[in-house]
Amino acid sequence: MAQALIRPARETDLEAMATITATSYYEVDARTFQRSWPDPQPRPATRNGAWIKRTRQALVTDPEGCWVAEVDGEVVGGAISRVRELMWILASFAVRPEHQRHGIGLQLLAAAMYHGRSCLRGMFAASADPGAVRRYRLAGFSLHPQMFVTGVVDRGAIPVVERVRDGSAGDIDLLNSIDRQTRGAAHLSDHELLLGQFRLLVCERNNAAAYAYVDESGSPCLVAGTSRRTAQDVMWEGLGSSTPGSSVSVHHITAANAWAIDVGMAARMSLHQSGYLCLRGMKPPSPYVHHGSLL
Ligand SMILES: CC(C)(COP(=O)(O)OP(=O)(O)OC[C@H]1O[C@@H](n2cnc3c(N)ncnc32)[C@H](O)[C@@H]1OP(=O)(O)O)[C@@H](O)C(=O)NCCC(=O)NCCS
């Protein structure tokens, strides 16, 4: 096999990288999913667009965190990472299946991690791929199994929640403050990306606050709060907005966030396990359910 060239990622690499991540993640899902789960589907074209948009932004904010591997002039893998305040975040990491196990991932990860050399903390969500998890553990990250709840929400279980409202860009200072108290670093410009893709829910009550980004199905894909109660309220509000009879899911729940499992149980959703939250220099954040790539 020819030697891989590791070089900074460019705008012109985005389409190829989107295809590589979609292909490699789908291949892992197809290899590792449990029999009782629905068959995995490749990332739909609509979400490919969101991936490209997020990564294009990373090329601007974190050019030194974004790397690709080339073999014979063709992009075969990439690693995209960000630094937000004192936190290093790995957003995407993939090598085309036919080029895996040749040490390309090791070189890409080393290049991306160098971007975070001054950070106190590191955080990212890992797939269930044993090769990826091996790389992460050997790089010194602690591994925290992630659970998810999925199913049709029992409408009769939805409580009345008070003081939850739709949020907007005017809430970003509040969101950053909640981020600092929960995960130890603000999302900063990543909130603009999240606001562009998802509905924002905000809850402010007494001395506590929480927010959730919710996708078009009603699935909360990032929940952060300064109290478990407010975090549960925004999670309920998201689940309550799902179409009756349609299935919704909340991914990336660590054992430190039993409050989110309790909401899923009360909604009569089922609990499963997939992948890991990988951390360095910190404990699993709580009350916090992270986004898959922006954490
Ligand atoms: C994770 C990934 C990027 C690593 O790329 P790569 O080029 O294969 O990485 P490397 O060859 O440097 O390292 C892979 C390591 O895992 C090992 N490995 C691979 N499959 C394995 C398995 N089933 N069980 C145990 N170890 C395994 C390899 O032997 C190698 O370890 P070694 O160097 O100590 O021998 C690539 O496998 C991939 O794209 N996976 C699918 C997408 C994915 O899950 N990405 C991570 C998202 S968080």
The ligand as a Tripos MOL2 file, in Angstrom:
@<TRIPOS>MOLECULE
LIG
   48    50     1     0     0
SMALL
NO_CHARGES

@<TRIPOS>ATOM
      1 C1        -11.4070    4.7660   13.3520 C.3       1 LIG1
      2 C2        -10.6370    4.8580   12.0540 C.3       1 LIG1
      3 C3        -10.6550    6.2840   11.5520 C.3       1 LIG1
      4 C4         -9.2070    4.4230   12.2970 C.3       1 LIG1
      5 O1         -8.5080    4.4910   11.0820 O.3       1 LIG1
      6 P1         -7.3830    3.4170   10.7090 P.3       1 LIG1
      7 O2         -6.5860    3.9470    9.5880 O.co2     1 LIG1
      8 O3         -8.0010    2.0750   10.5690 O.co2     1 LIG1
      9 O4         -6.5320    3.4780   12.0740 O.3       1 LIG1
     10 P2         -5.1790    2.7450   12.4610 P.3       1 LIG1
     11 O5         -4.8090    1.7190   11.4360 O.co2     1 LIG1
     12 O6         -4.1630    3.8030   12.7580 O.co2     1 LIG1
     13 O7         -5.5850    2.0960   13.8450 O.3       1 LIG1
     14 C5         -6.6340    1.1890   13.9990 C.3       1 LIG1
     15 C6         -6.2860    0.2910   15.1720 C.3       1 LIG1
     16 O8         -7.4150   -0.4970   15.5250 O.3       1 LIG1
     17 C7         -7.0860   -1.8700   15.4100 C.3       1 LIG1
     18 N1         -8.3240   -2.5380   15.0410 N.ar      1 LIG1
     19 C8         -8.9960   -2.4510   13.8740 C.ar      1 LIG1
     20 N2        -10.0940   -3.2200   13.9430 N.ar      1 LIG1
     21 C9        -10.1340   -3.7690   15.1610 C.ar      1 LIG1
     22 C10       -11.0120   -4.6520   15.8310 C.ar      1 LIG1
     23 N3        -12.0930   -5.1400   15.2390 N.pl3     1 LIG1
     24 N4        -10.7290   -5.0070   17.0960 N.ar      1 LIG1
     25 C11        -9.6320   -4.5230   17.7320 C.ar      1 LIG1
     26 N5         -8.7440   -3.6820   17.1380 N.ar      1 LIG1
     27 C12        -9.0020   -3.3270   15.8710 C.ar      1 LIG1
     28 C13        -5.9880   -1.9280   14.3930 C.3       1 LIG1
     29 O9         -5.2200   -3.0940   14.4830 O.3       1 LIG1
     30 C14        -5.1850   -0.6910   14.7870 C.3       1 LIG1
     31 O10        -4.4610   -0.8710   15.9830 O.3       1 LIG1
     32 P3         -2.8460   -1.0580   15.9450 P.3       1 LIG1
     33 O11        -2.3130    0.0940   15.1640 O.co2     1 LIG1
     34 O12        -2.4320   -1.0040   17.3840 O.co2     1 LIG1
     35 O13        -2.6240   -2.3760   15.2790 O.co2     1 LIG1
     36 C15       -11.2640    3.9350   10.9870 C.3       1 LIG1
     37 O14       -11.2160    2.6100   11.4470 O.3       1 LIG1
     38 C16       -12.6690    4.2720   10.6240 C.2       1 LIG1
     39 O15       -12.9140    5.0730    9.7280 O.2       1 LIG1
     40 N6        -13.6570    3.6490   11.2970 N.am      1 LIG1
     41 C17       -15.0430    3.8390   10.9420 C.3       1 LIG1
     42 C18       -15.5420    5.2150   11.2920 C.3       1 LIG1
     43 C19       -15.4840    5.4620   12.7630 C.2       1 LIG1
     44 O16       -15.9990    4.7060   13.5590 O.2       1 LIG1
     45 N7        -14.8410    6.5620   13.1100 N.am      1 LIG1
     46 C20       -14.7290    6.9950   14.4540 C.3       1 LIG1
     47 C21       -15.8800    7.8570   14.7640 C.3       1 LIG1
     48 S1        -15.8340    8.3680   16.4160 S.3       1 LIG1
@<TRIPOS>BOND
     1     1     2 1
     2     2     3 1
     3     2     4 1
     4     2    36 1
     5     4     5 1
     6     5     6 1
     7     6     7 2
     8     6     8 1
     9     6     9 1
    10     9    10 1
    11    10    11 2
    12    10    12 1
    13    10    13 1
    14    13    14 1
    15    14    15 1
    16    15    16 1
    17    15    30 1
    18    16    17 1
    19    17    18 1
    20    17    28 1
    21    18    19 ar
    22    18    27 ar
    23    19    20 ar
    24    20    21 ar
    25    21    22 ar
    26    21    27 ar
    27    22    23 1
    28    22    24 ar
    29    24    25 ar
    30    25    26 ar
    31    26    27 ar
    32    28    29 1
    33    28    30 1
    34    30    31 1
    35    31    32 1
    36    32    33 2
    37    32    34 1
    38    32    35 1
    39    36    37 1
    40    36    38 1
    41    38    39 2
    42    38    40 1
    43    40    41 1
    44    41    42 1
    45    42    43 1
    46    43    44 2
    47    43    45 1
    48    45    46 1
    49    46    47 1
    50    47    48 1
@<TRIPOS>SUBSTRUCTURE
     1 LIG1         1 GROUP 0 **** ****
